[in-house]
């Protein structure tokens, strides 16, 4: 990508699942990558590596020095990976610290790793059903966990940073992101228990597509603070989408019909505004929904 060639990109969370692939992708696109990671290993593909904490004003200031663009991926990615206060505080403070320093330093653009969990239902402790399909970024919010709350708050932080400093921010609401082996394991689980994927709309994304979406967001001409849902075009469950919705969300309105295993997520904004369309799908055969689920 010509706009990335020679640009200095600060990448936080650079040693994570998405971060390692993104560091390589940005480097291949010609960017000079400053990797900020709380762990030394795995070492990301970057010409400058800083071991530090995104909650630290001093660590972020050192890493952001000379940056033309920022990608913020650092987070605790699940509510059970640390005590509730630590998960929420880490994610919220990190996002604020990175975006506030980027904005104050005059960095024109940042991309932030958001989550489909920002609307709360996938990790809710109550029996819940989305208000309608396809899911979009306006779907009503119902949050009952601290991780989802942190991701919802992160989008408010992005809007604040844009209004205060004029930094354009793209938040990518990632679904489950993994390599092929992990995605196939998830698909096998959804074959046995398809209802478990309802609130994520049976969506997924390959890590390579996640990295490409980040690069496209860095070079898009969107202005302001935007959030986009991303997913592969087809679901990670082997059953037809209409059959899944009939079985598990019959009361939820459908704003349109879905063909085959078409993912019931509105991907149009990401296609039109950042030019993203997933290129990698896992090989999952289409099966009839077993009678026990109907």
C-alpha positions as CSV (number, residue, x, y, z in Angstrom):
1,X,0.0,0.0,0.0
2,X,1.5,3.3,-1.2
3,X,0.2,5.3,1.8
4,X,2.0,2.9,4.2
5,X,5.3,2.8,2.4
6,X,7.8,4.6,4.6
7,X,5.2,5.5,7.3
8,X,6.2,4.9,10.9
9,X,3.4,2.9,12.6
10,X,3.1,2.3,16.3
11,X,1.6,-1.1,16.9
12,X,0.6,-2.0,20.5
13,X,-0.1,-5.5,21.5
14,X,2.4,-6.5,18.8
15,X,3.1,-9.9,20.3
16,X,-0.5,-11.0,20.4
17,X,-2.4,-13.3,18.1
18,X,-3.5,-10.5,15.7
19,X,-0.5,-8.3,16.5
20,X,2.2,-10.7,15.2
21,X,0.4,-11.2,11.9
22,X,-0.3,-7.4,11.7
23,X,3.4,-6.5,12.3
24,X,4.5,-8.7,9.4
25,X,1.7,-7.4,7.1
26,X,2.5,-3.8,7.8
27,X,6.2,-4.4,7.3
28,X,5.6,-6.1,4.0
29,X,3.5,-3.1,3.0
30,X,6.6,-0.9,3.5
31,X,5.8,0.5,6.9
32,X,8.4,1.0,9.6
33,X,6.9,-0.6,12.6
34,X,7.4,0.3,16.2
35,X,6.2,-2.6,18.2
36,X,5.1,-2.0,21.8
37,X,4.4,-5.2,23.8
38,X,4.3,-6.2,27.4
39,X,6.1,-9.4,26.6
40,X,9.5,-9.9,24.9
41,X,8.3,-13.1,23.1
42,X,7.2,-13.8,20.5
43,X,9.3,-11.1,19.0
44,X,7.2,-9.2,16.4
45,X,8.5,-8.4,12.9
46,X,9.4,-4.8,13.5
47,X,12.4,-2.6,13.1
48,X,11.9,-1.1,16.6
49,X,10.7,-3.2,19.6
50,X,9.8,-1.7,22.9
51,X,8.8,-3.8,25.9
52,X,6.4,-1.7,27.9
53,X,2.9,-1.2,29.3
54,X,0.2,0.7,27.4
55,X,-1.2,1.9,30.7
56,X,2.1,3.7,31.3
57,X,2.2,7.4,30.1
58,X,6.0,7.1,29.9
59,X,6.1,3.9,27.9
60,X,3.5,5.1,25.4
61,X,5.3,8.5,25.1
62,X,8.5,6.7,24.2
63,X,6.8,4.4,21.7
64,X,4.8,7.1,20.0
65,X,7.7,9.3,19.3
66,X,8.0,9.8,15.6
67,X,4.8,7.8,14.8
68,X,2.8,8.8,11.7
69,X,0.0,6.3,12.5
70,X,-1.1,4.2,15.4
71,X,-2.6,0.7,15.7
72,X,-3.8,-0.1,19.2
73,X,-4.4,-3.9,19.8
74,X,-3.2,-4.3,23.4
75,X,-5.9,-5.5,25.7
76,X,-6.8,-8.3,28.1
77,X,-9.1,-10.2,25.6
78,X,-11.4,-12.1,27.9
79,X,-13.2,-11.4,31.2
80,X,-11.8,-14.6,32.8
81,X,-8.1,-13.9,32.1
82,X,-7.7,-11.6,35.1
83,X,-9.8,-10.2,38.0
84,X,-12.7,-8.0,36.8
85,X,-11.1,-4.7,37.9
86,X,-7.9,-5.5,36.2
87,X,-9.6,-6.5,32.9
88,X,-11.7,-3.3,32.8
89,X,-9.1,-0.9,34.1
90,X,-6.3,-2.3,31.8
91,X,-8.4,-2.1,28.6
92,X,-10.0,1.3,29.3
93,X,-6.9,3.1,30.6
94,X,-4.8,1.6,27.8
95,X,-7.1,2.8,25.1
96,X,-7.4,6.3,26.7
97,X,-3.7,6.6,27.1
98,X,-2.8,5.6,23.6
99,X,-5.5,7.7,21.9
100,X,-4.9,10.7,24.1
101,X,-1.2,10.8,23.5
102,X,-1.6,10.1,19.8
103,X,-4.1,12.9,19.5
104,X,-2.1,15.4,21.5
105,X,1.0,14.5,19.4
106,X,-0.8,15.3,16.2
107,X,-1.0,11.8,14.9
108,X,-3.7,12.0,12.2
109,X,-5.1,8.5,12.4
110,X,-5.5,5.5,14.7
111,X,-7.0,2.0,14.4
112,X,-8.3,0.3,17.5
113,X,-9.1,-3.4,18.1
114,X,-12.7,-3.4,19.2
115,X,-14.9,-6.4,19.6
116,X,-18.3,-7.8,18.6
117,X,-18.8,-8.0,22.3
118,X,-19.2,-4.2,22.5
119,X,-23.0,-4.8,22.4
120,X,-22.8,-7.2,25.3
121,X,-24.8,-10.2,24.2
122,X,-22.1,-12.8,23.4
123,X,-20.8,-12.9,27.0
124,X,-24.0,-12.0,28.8
125,X,-24.9,-14.1,31.8
126,X,-28.6,-14.0,30.9
127,X,-30.5,-15.8,28.1
128,X,-30.5,-13.2,25.4
129,X,-31.3,-12.9,21.7
130,X,-30.1,-10.0,19.4
131,X,-32.9,-7.5,18.6
132,X,-32.6,-8.2,14.9
133,X,-30.5,-9.6,12.1
134,X,-28.2,-8.8,10.4
135,X,-26.3,-7.5,13.4
136,X,-25.0,-3.9,12.9
137,X,-23.3,-1.3,15.1
138,X,-26.7,0.2,16.1
139,X,-28.0,-3.1,17.6
140,X,-29.3,-2.5,21.2
141,X,-26.7,-3.0,23.9
142,X,-27.2,-5.3,26.9
143,X,-23.9,-5.6,28.8
144,X,-23.3,-7.9,31.9
145,X,-19.5,-8.3,31.9
146,X,-16.6,-6.1,32.4
147,X,-14.7,-7.1,29.2
148,X,-17.7,-6.1,27.0
149,X,-18.1,-2.9,29.0
150,X,-14.5,-2.0,28.3
151,X,-14.9,-2.5,24.6
152,X,-18.1,-0.4,24.6
153,X,-16.3,2.3,26.5
154,X,-13.4,2.1,24.1
155,X,-15.6,3.4,21.3
156,X,-16.7,6.3,23.4
157,X,-13.0,7.1,24.0
158,X,-12.4,7.1,20.3
159,X,-15.2,9.6,19.7
160,X,-13.8,11.8,22.5
161,X,-10.3,11.7,21.0
162,X,-11.6,12.7,17.6
163,X,-13.7,15.6,19.0
164,X,-10.9,16.9,21.2
165,X,-7.8,16.5,19.0
166,X,-9.2,15.8,15.5
167,X,-7.6,12.3,15.3
168,X,-9.5,10.0,13.0
169,X,-10.2,6.7,14.6
170,X,-11.4,3.4,13.2
171,X,-12.6,0.8,15.7
172,X,-12.8,-2.7,14.2
173,X,-15.4,-4.9,16.0
174,X,-13.6,-8.2,15.5
175,X,-15.5,-11.5,16.0
176,X,-13.5,-14.6,17.0
177,X,-10.2,-14.2,15.2
178,X,-7.8,-17.1,14.8
179,X,-5.8,-19.2,12.4
180,X,-7.3,-22.0,10.4
181,X,-6.8,-24.7,13.1
182,X,-8.5,-22.7,15.8
183,X,-11.3,-21.7,13.6
184,X,-11.9,-25.3,12.6
185,X,-12.0,-26.3,16.3
186,X,-14.6,-23.6,16.8
187,X,-16.6,-24.9,13.9
188,X,-16.6,-28.4,15.3
189,X,-17.9,-27.0,18.6
190,X,-20.7,-25.1,16.8
191,X,-21.6,-28.2,14.9
192,X,-22.4,-29.9,18.2
193,X,-24.0,-26.8,19.9
194,X,-25.0,-24.2,17.2
195,X,-27.0,-22.2,19.7
196,X,-23.7,-21.1,21.3
197,X,-22.9,-19.0,18.3
198,X,-26.2,-17.1,18.1
199,X,-25.2,-13.9,19.7
200,X,-22.0,-13.6,17.6
201,X,-24.1,-14.5,14.5
202,X,-21.8,-17.5,13.9
203,X,-19.1,-15.1,12.7
204,X,-15.4,-15.4,12.5
205,X,-12.3,-13.9,10.9
206,X,-8.9,-15.3,9.9
207,X,-5.9,-13.5,11.4
208,X,-4.6,-12.7,7.9
209,X,-7.9,-10.9,7.1
210,X,-7.8,-9.1,10.5
211,X,-4.3,-7.7,9.6
212,X,-5.5,-6.7,6.2
213,X,-8.5,-4.9,7.6
214,X,-6.1,-2.9,9.9
215,X,-3.9,-1.9,7.0
216,X,-7.0,-0.8,5.0
217,X,-8.3,1.2,7.9
218,X,-5.0,3.0,8.2
219,X,-5.2,4.1,4.6
220,X,-8.9,4.7,4.2
221,X,-10.2,8.2,3.7
222,X,-12.9,8.1,6.5
223,X,-13.0,11.1,8.8
224,X,-14.2,11.0,12.4
225,X,-14.6,8.1,14.7
226,X,-16.2,5.0,13.1
227,X,-16.8,1.4,14.2
228,X,-17.1,-1.5,11.7
229,X,-18.2,-5.1,12.1
230,X,-16.0,-7.5,10.3
231,X,-16.5,-11.2,9.4
232,X,-16.0,-13.8,6.8
233,X,-18.9,-13.9,4.3
234,X,-20.1,-17.3,5.5
235,X,-20.7,-18.6,9.0
236,X,-18.5,-20.9,11.1
237,X,-21.4,-23.3,11.7
238,X,-22.1,-25.9,8.9
239,X,-25.9,-25.2,8.8
240,X,-27.9,-22.7,6.7
241,X,-28.4,-19.4,8.3
242,X,-32.1,-19.3,7.8
243,X,-32.5,-22.7,9.5
244,X,-30.3,-21.5,12.4
245,X,-32.4,-18.4,12.9
246,X,-35.6,-20.3,12.7
247,X,-34.4,-22.7,15.4
248,X,-32.7,-20.3,17.8
249,X,-34.0,-16.7,17.1
250,X,-37.5,-17.2,15.6
251,X,-38.7,-14.1,17.4
252,X,-36.0,-11.8,16.2
253,X,-36.9,-9.7,13.1
254,X,-34.9,-10.3,9.9
255,X,-34.2,-7.1,7.9
256,X,-33.5,-9.3,4.9
257,X,-33.2,-13.0,4.0
258,X,-29.9,-14.9,4.1
259,X,-28.7,-17.2,1.3
260,X,-27.0,-20.5,2.3
261,X,-24.6,-19.9,5.1
262,X,-24.4,-16.2,4.6
263,X,-23.2,-14.6,7.9
264,X,-26.1,-12.5,9.4
265,X,-23.9,-9.5,10.0
266,X,-24.0,-6.2,8.1
267,X,-20.7,-6.0,6.4
268,X,-21.7,-3.3,3.9
269,X,-20.1,-0.3,5.9
270,X,-16.7,-2.1,6.1
271,X,-16.9,-2.9,2.3
272,X,-17.9,0.7,1.3
273,X,-15.9,2.8,3.7
274,X,-12.6,0.9,4.2
275,X,-12.8,-1.4,1.2
276,X,-12.6,-4.6,3.3
277,X,-13.9,-8.0,2.2
278,X,-12.6,-11.2,3.8
279,X,-10.4,-13.4,1.5
280,X,-9.9,-16.4,3.8
281,X,-12.6,-18.9,4.6
282,X,-12.3,-22.3,6.4
283,X,-13.4,-25.4,4.5
284,X,-16.7,-26.2,6.2
285,X,-19.4,-28.3,4.3
286,X,-23.0,-27.1,4.4
287,X,-25.2,-29.6,6.2
288,X,-28.9,-29.9,7.0
289,X,-29.7,-28.8,10.6
290,X,-30.4,-31.9,12.6
291,X,-33.9,-32.5,13.7
292,X,-33.0,-32.3,17.4
293,X,-32.4,-28.5,17.0
294,X,-35.5,-27.7,15.0
